[in-house]
Amino acid sequence: MSKAWITRLYPYILVAVVAGAVGGVTAGNLQDSGRVQQRPIQYHRQEDGQNSGRIVYPEGEKPGIVRAVAEKNIATVVSIVTMEIKRDEIFNPTEVRGIGSGVIIQSDGYILTNDHVVGTKAREINVLFENGQEMAAVVLWQDPALDLAIIKVDAAGLPQAELGDSNEVAVGDIAIAIGSPLGLRFQRTVTSGVVSALNRSLTVGAQSEEVIMEDLIQTDASINPGNSGGPLLNARGQVIGINSAKASDAEGIGFAVPINIAKPIIKQVVEKGYFRPMYLGIDGYDREIAGYYNTDIDIQNGIYVVKVHKNTPASDAGIREGDIILELDGQRLDSMVKMRSVLFSMDRPGKVDISIKRDGRVITRQVELTLRPEGF
């Protein structure tokens, strides 16, 4: 997708709510967090490991939605502290610490967060839990294009968040964010608002390392540096997104990665220890932003093909620029996130049918999907 076009859609500067953006966090801040020695973490939970959120209130008291959601999820949200060694102007090593957030997705220590929270050069990653305990973590998987990462601590019996269905999210729905904005003194801050828009696209990162993110959930729930990696929740207390970025020069404009993108990734990482998605080999966009590219394009559903990369499953199947992909493996495509979800849910290469619209006609081809090449 053209970076120039995306930039025109978002003329204001958008910044990832990076862990490093909390650059003022010092060793003093970390000491204030009440670190303790590592020891087994124990929580009261259901036998199936799920965080039920069943809270008994005093007779006659009915809590508000935000309170109920917070009480259900507060223990599933963690703070993530990273340590990286950088060189100053005279090449002296300097210890730089960053703060981000994460959410426990499996009771045996799997935590979902942002790629930019853990980075690629962190020498240490430590997780601080709601009960004040701390454990070292390792990165199992990360992807800068999705701005998602999965890390793991050696623990059992943790309270895990309930994952919702981001395909059911609608504009105007209640949205609740939990995270650690502005450092460890404000861990597990709860903010609330609504879902402001869906399928947003934006460019984040420095110019030399720009990443185009698509299909994001926009919310006006306050999201600040340090909130990155924390959950965006619906009125049922289910995770519908992972908070990732905000508009730097505006209030109430934040963005989250839809949770449905992460679900098949989580499944593979937990089962296999790694994630390698299937690969089609196109650049495309859906109807939400089609008009910004060419007002003559009539796209009611499907994925408009902007570019077909050479020597890929798409090029081998005869897919052309200008085609509209309607279905993949029998599943209707109405957004880029849907196409990613279909590809991510396939765990091995193979032939599938692909339905495309070309010159007003609908034709079906067979495409042999392969594992995504390294570096894509």
C-alpha positions as CSV (number, residue, x, y, z in Angstrom):
1,M,0.0,0.0,0.0
2,S,1.4,3.4,-0.9
3,K,2.9,5.3,2.0
4,A,2.2,8.6,0.3
5,W,-1.5,7.9,0.2
6,I,-1.6,6.8,3.8
7,T,0.3,9.9,4.8
8,R,-2.3,12.0,3.0
9,L,-5.1,10.3,4.9
10,Y,-3.4,11.1,8.2
11,P,-1.7,14.5,7.9
12,Y,-1.2,14.7,11.6
13,I,1.8,12.9,13.1
14,L,0.9,9.5,14.6
15,V,3.2,8.0,17.1
16,A,3.3,4.5,18.5
17,V,2.8,4.6,22.3
18,V,6.2,3.2,22.7
19,A,7.7,1.8,25.8
20,G,10.8,4.0,25.1
21,A,8.6,7.1,25.0
22,V,8.6,6.9,28.8
23,G,12.3,7.9,28.6
24,G,12.0,9.6,32.0
25,V,11.6,6.3,33.8
26,T,14.7,5.8,36.0
27,A,16.0,3.3,38.4
28,G,14.3,5.3,41.1
29,N,10.9,4.8,39.5
30,L,11.6,1.0,39.3
31,Q,12.4,0.9,43.0
32,D,9.1,2.6,43.7
33,S,7.3,-0.3,42.0
34,G,7.9,-2.6,44.9
35,R,10.0,-5.3,43.2
36,V,10.3,-8.6,45.1
37,Q,12.3,-11.7,44.6
38,Q,10.9,-14.1,42.0
39,R,8.8,-16.9,43.4
40,P,5.8,-19.0,42.2
41,I,2.7,-16.9,41.5
42,Q,-0.6,-18.2,42.8
43,Y,-4.0,-16.9,42.1
44,H,-7.5,-18.2,42.9
45,R,-9.2,-19.2,39.7
46,Q,-11.6,-21.6,38.1
47,E,-10.4,-25.1,37.4
48,D,-10.3,-24.4,33.7
49,G,-7.9,-21.5,34.2
50,Q,-10.3,-18.9,32.8
51,N,-10.8,-15.6,34.6
52,S,-14.5,-15.8,35.3
53,G,-14.9,-12.3,36.5
54,R,-17.8,-13.5,38.8
55,I,-17.7,-11.0,41.6
56,V,-20.1,-11.0,44.5
57,Y,-21.3,-7.5,45.4
58,P,-23.2,-6.4,48.6
59,E,-26.9,-7.0,48.4
60,G,-28.7,-4.3,46.4
61,E,-25.5,-2.9,44.8
62,K,-25.2,-3.1,41.0
63,P,-21.8,-2.0,39.7
64,G,-21.3,0.1,36.6
65,I,-20.0,-1.6,33.4
66,V,-16.6,0.0,33.7
67,R,-16.2,-1.1,37.3
68,A,-17.3,-4.7,36.5
69,V,-14.9,-4.9,33.5
70,A,-12.0,-3.5,35.5
71,E,-12.5,-5.9,38.4
72,K,-12.7,-8.8,35.9
73,N,-9.5,-7.9,34.2
74,I,-7.2,-5.9,36.4
75,A,-5.2,-8.9,37.5
76,T,-4.7,-10.0,33.9
77,V,-2.9,-6.8,32.9
78,V,0.9,-6.6,33.5
79,S,3.6,-3.9,33.2
80,I,6.6,-4.8,31.0
81,V,10.0,-3.3,31.8
82,T,12.8,-3.5,29.3
83,M,16.4,-2.7,29.5
84,E,18.6,-1.8,26.6
85,I,22.2,-0.6,26.3
86,K,22.7,2.4,24.0
87,R,25.7,4.5,23.2
88,D,25.7,8.3,23.8
89,E,27.4,11.0,21.7
90,I,30.9,9.9,22.9
91,F,30.0,6.2,22.7
92,N,29.7,5.6,26.4
93,P,27.2,2.8,27.2
94,T,24.0,4.1,28.7
95,E,21.3,1.9,30.3
96,V,17.9,2.8,28.8
97,R,14.7,1.4,30.3
98,G,11.3,1.3,28.8
99,I,7.8,0.7,30.1
100,G,4.9,-0.9,28.4
101,S,1.9,-3.1,29.1
102,G,0.7,-6.6,28.3
103,V,-2.2,-8.9,28.9
104,I,-2.0,-12.5,30.1
105,I,-3.6,-14.8,27.4
106,Q,-2.7,-18.2,28.9
107,S,-2.6,-19.2,32.5
108,D,0.8,-20.9,32.0
109,G,2.6,-17.6,31.4
110,Y,1.9,-16.5,27.8
111,I,1.5,-12.7,27.5
112,L,0.4,-10.6,24.5
113,T,1.9,-7.2,24.0
114,N,3.2,-4.9,21.2
115,D,6.3,-5.5,19.1
116,H,7.5,-2.0,19.9
117,V,7.2,-2.6,23.6
118,V,9.8,-5.5,23.6
119,G,11.8,-4.3,20.6
120,T,14.6,-6.3,19.2
121,K,17.6,-5.2,21.3
122,A,16.3,-5.5,24.8
123,R,18.8,-7.3,27.1
124,E,16.3,-7.8,29.8
125,I,12.5,-8.1,29.8
126,N,10.8,-8.2,33.2
127,V,7.0,-8.5,33.9
128,L,5.4,-6.9,36.9
129,F,2.2,-8.5,38.1
130,E,-0.8,-7.0,39.8
131,N,0.2,-8.6,43.2
132,G,3.6,-6.8,43.0
133,Q,5.6,-9.8,41.9
134,E,8.1,-9.8,39.1
135,M,9.4,-12.4,36.6
136,A,11.8,-12.4,33.7
137,A,10.3,-13.0,30.3
138,V,11.5,-14.3,26.9
139,V,10.2,-13.3,23.5
140,L,8.6,-16.2,21.6
141,W,7.3,-14.3,18.5
142,Q,7.1,-10.7,17.3
143,D,6.1,-8.9,14.1
144,P,6.7,-5.1,13.5
145,A,4.1,-4.9,10.7
146,L,1.4,-6.1,13.0
147,D,3.0,-4.5,16.1
148,L,2.3,-7.6,18.1
149,A,4.5,-9.8,20.2
150,I,4.1,-12.8,22.5
151,I,6.4,-13.2,25.5
152,K,6.4,-15.9,28.2
153,V,7.3,-16.2,31.9
154,D,7.9,-19.4,33.8
155,A,4.6,-19.5,35.8
156,A,1.4,-21.4,36.2
157,G,-2.1,-20.6,37.5
158,L,-2.1,-17.0,36.3
159,P,-5.4,-15.3,35.7
160,Q,-6.0,-15.1,31.9
161,A,-8.1,-12.6,30.0
162,E,-11.1,-13.7,27.9
163,L,-10.6,-13.0,24.2
164,G,-13.6,-11.5,22.4
165,D,-14.6,-11.3,18.7
166,S,-13.3,-8.1,17.1
167,N,-15.5,-8.8,14.0
168,E,-18.5,-8.0,16.2
169,V,-17.3,-4.6,17.3
170,A,-19.3,-1.7,16.1
171,V,-18.9,2.1,16.2
172,G,-20.3,3.4,19.4
173,D,-19.6,0.3,21.5
174,I,-18.2,0.9,24.9
175,A,-14.4,0.6,24.9
176,I,-12.3,0.3,28.1
177,A,-8.5,0.4,28.2
178,I,-6.2,-0.8,30.9
179,G,-2.5,-0.2,31.0
180,S,0.5,1.6,32.6
181,P,0.6,5.2,31.2
182,L,3.6,7.4,32.0
183,G,5.5,4.8,34.1
184,L,5.1,2.4,36.9
185,R,3.5,4.8,39.3
186,F,0.3,4.6,37.3
187,Q,0.1,0.8,36.7
188,R,-3.2,-0.7,35.6
189,T,-4.9,2.7,35.0
190,V,-8.4,2.2,33.6
191,T,-9.9,4.6,31.0
192,S,-13.1,4.3,29.1
193,G,-14.8,5.7,26.0
194,V,-16.3,4.3,22.9
195,V,-15.2,2.7,19.6
196,S,-14.9,5.8,17.4
197,A,-14.2,4.1,14.0
198,L,-13.1,0.8,12.5
199,N,-10.6,-0.3,9.8
200,R,-8.3,2.7,10.2
201,S,-4.9,2.7,8.5
202,L,-1.8,4.7,9.6
203,T,1.9,5.0,9.3
204,V,4.0,4.8,12.5
205,G,7.7,4.9,13.2
206,A,10.6,7.0,12.0
207,Q,10.8,7.7,8.3
208,S,13.6,5.1,7.8
209,E,11.6,2.5,9.7
210,E,8.0,3.3,8.8
211,V,5.5,0.6,9.2
212,I,2.0,0.8,7.7
213,M,-0.7,-0.6,10.1
214,E,-4.1,-1.4,8.8
215,D,-7.6,-2.4,10.1
216,L,-7.1,-0.7,13.4
217,I,-9.8,0.0,15.9
218,Q,-10.0,3.7,16.8
219,T,-11.1,4.7,20.3
220,D,-11.4,7.9,22.4
221,A,-10.5,6.0,25.6
222,S,-7.4,7.7,26.8
223,I,-4.2,6.0,25.6
224,N,-0.9,7.4,26.6
225,P,2.8,6.3,26.5
226,G,3.1,3.1,28.5
227,N,-0.4,1.9,27.6
228,S,1.1,0.1,24.6
229,G,0.4,-3.6,24.7
230,G,-2.5,-3.3,27.2
231,P,-6.0,-4.6,26.3
232,L,-8.9,-2.7,24.8
233,L,-12.0,-4.4,26.3
234,N,-15.7,-4.5,25.5
235,A,-18.7,-4.2,27.8
236,R,-18.5,-7.9,28.6
237,G,-14.9,-7.6,29.7
238,Q,-13.5,-9.4,26.7
239,V,-10.3,-8.3,24.9
240,I,-11.2,-6.8,21.5
241,G,-7.9,-5.2,20.7
242,I,-4.3,-4.5,21.9
243,N,-3.6,-0.8,22.3
244,S,-0.8,0.4,20.1
245,A,-0.8,4.0,19.0
246,K,-2.2,7.5,19.5
247,A,-2.4,10.8,17.6
248,S,0.4,12.9,19.0
249,D,-1.2,16.3,18.4
250,A,-4.9,15.4,19.3
251,E,-6.8,14.2,22.2
252,G,-9.1,11.2,22.2
253,I,-7.6,9.5,19.1
254,G,-6.1,6.2,19.9
255,F,-5.7,2.9,18.0
256,A,-5.7,-0.8,18.8
257,V,-4.9,-3.9,16.8
258,P,-8.0,-6.1,16.5
259,I,-7.7,-9.3,18.6
260,N,-8.9,-11.5,15.8
261,I,-5.6,-11.0,14.1
262,A,-3.8,-12.4,17.1
263,K,-6.0,-15.4,17.8
264,P,-4.5,-17.8,15.2
265,I,-1.0,-16.6,16.1
266,I,-1.6,-17.3,19.7
267,K,-2.8,-20.8,18.9
268,Q,0.2,-21.7,16.8
269,V,2.7,-20.2,19.2
270,V,1.2,-22.1,22.2
271,E,1.0,-25.4,20.3
272,K,4.2,-25.2,18.2
273,G,6.4,-22.6,19.8
274,Y,6.5,-20.5,16.6
275,F,4.3,-18.9,14.0
276,R,4.8,-18.9,10.2
277,P,1.7,-17.7,8.3
278,M,0.6,-18.6,4.8
279,Y,1.4,-16.2,2.1
280,L,-0.5,-14.9,-0.9
281,G,1.8,-12.3,-2.3
282,I,-0.3,-9.2,-3.0
283,D,-0.7,-5.7,-1.7
284,G,-4.3,-4.6,-1.5
285,Y,-6.9,-2.6,0.4
286,D,-10.6,-2.9,1.2
287,R,-13.6,-0.6,0.6
288,E,-12.9,1.5,3.7
289,I,-10.1,3.4,1.9
290,A,-10.7,2.4,-1.7
291,G,-12.1,5.9,-2.5
292,Y,-8.9,7.6,-1.5
293,Y,-7.0,5.7,-4.2
294,N,-9.4,5.9,-7.2
295,T,-12.9,7.2,-7.0
296,D,-13.8,5.3,-10.1
297,I,-13.4,1.9,-8.3
298,D,-16.7,0.4,-7.3
299,I,-15.8,-2.0,-4.5
300,Q,-18.6,-3.0,-2.2
301,N,-16.8,-6.0,-0.8
302,G,-13.6,-7.9,-1.3
303,I,-10.0,-6.9,-1.5
304,Y,-8.8,-4.6,-4.3
305,V,-5.4,-5.9,-5.6
306,V,-2.9,-3.0,-5.9
307,K,0.2,-5.0,-6.6
308,V,1.0,-8.7,-7.3
309,H,4.5,-9.6,-6.3
310,K,6.6,-11.8,-8.7
311,N,7.1,-15.5,-8.1
312,T,4.4,-15.7,-5.4
313,P,1.3,-17.9,-5.1
314,A,-0.8,-15.0,-6.4
315,S,1.3,-14.5,-9.5
316,D,1.4,-18.2,-10.2
317,A,-2.4,-18.4,-10.0
318,G,-2.8,-15.6,-12.6
319,I,-4.1,-12.9,-10.2
320,R,-3.6,-9.4,-11.7
321,E,-3.5,-5.9,-10.5
322,G,-7.0,-4.5,-10.5
323,D,-8.7,-7.8,-9.5
324,I,-11.0,-7.8,-6.6
325,I,-10.6,-10.9,-4.4
326,L,-14.0,-11.9,-3.1
327,E,-13.4,-15.2,-1.4
328,L,-10.5,-17.3,-0.2
329,D,-10.9,-20.9,0.7
330,G,-14.7,-20.5,0.7
331,Q,-14.6,-17.6,3.1
332,R,-15.9,-14.2,2.1
333,L,-13.4,-11.3,2.4
334,D,-14.8,-8.0,3.4
335,S,-11.6,-6.5,4.9
336,M,-7.9,-6.8,5.0
337,V,-8.1,-8.1,8.6
338,K,-10.4,-10.9,7.4
339,M,-8.0,-11.9,4.7
340,R,-5.2,-12.0,7.3
341,S,-7.3,-14.0,9.6
342,V,-8.0,-16.6,6.9
343,L,-4.3,-16.9,6.0
344,F,-3.2,-17.0,9.6
345,S,-5.6,-19.7,10.5
346,M,-4.0,-22.1,7.9
347,D,-1.2,-24.0,9.5
348,R,0.3,-25.7,6.4
349,P,0.8,-25.0,2.7
350,G,-1.8,-26.3,0.3
351,K,-4.2,-25.5,-2.6
352,V,-7.3,-23.5,-2.0
353,D,-9.9,-21.9,-4.2
354,I,-9.8,-18.1,-4.7
355,S,-12.8,-16.2,-6.2
356,I,-12.0,-12.9,-7.9
357,K,-14.0,-10.3,-9.8
358,R,-12.4,-9.1,-13.1
359,D,-13.9,-6.9,-15.7
360,G,-17.3,-7.4,-14.2
361,R,-17.1,-11.2,-14.2
362,V,-16.5,-13.5,-11.2
363,I,-14.0,-16.2,-11.9
364,T,-12.5,-18.9,-9.6
365,R,-8.9,-20.0,-9.6
366,Q,-6.8,-22.3,-7.5
367,V,-3.9,-20.9,-5.6
368,E,-1.2,-22.9,-3.8
369,L,-0.4,-21.1,-0.6
370,T,3.1,-21.2,0.8
371,L,4.7,-20.2,4.0
372,R,5.5,-16.5,4.2
373,P,9.2,-15.9,3.3
374,E,11.5,-14.6,6.0
375,G,11.6,-10.8,6.0
376,F,8.0,-10.2,4.8
